[in-house]
């Protein structure tokens, strides 16, 4: 039985890339607003607005993940 491989720094050529705050802040604000708006739409029985609000929140998550890659 062999030992596990050393995965420190696996797939990187140096230090991790930093995502600028100017990109992160608007995405985070959009996500937080969507997270509070979604239950508001649910309790106000605004079913037609729930889907766009959910899409706005999930698009913020996708944008942040895309920026980190």
Number of C-alpha atoms within 10 A of each C-alpha: 3 4 5 6 6 7 7 7 10 8 7 9 7 8 7 10 10 8 12 9 9 8 12 16 12 12 20 16 13 18 21 13 14 21 16 12 17 20 14 14 16 13 10 9 11 13 12 10 14 18 13 13 21 16 13 18 23 16 15 21 16 13 14 17 10 9 14 12 8
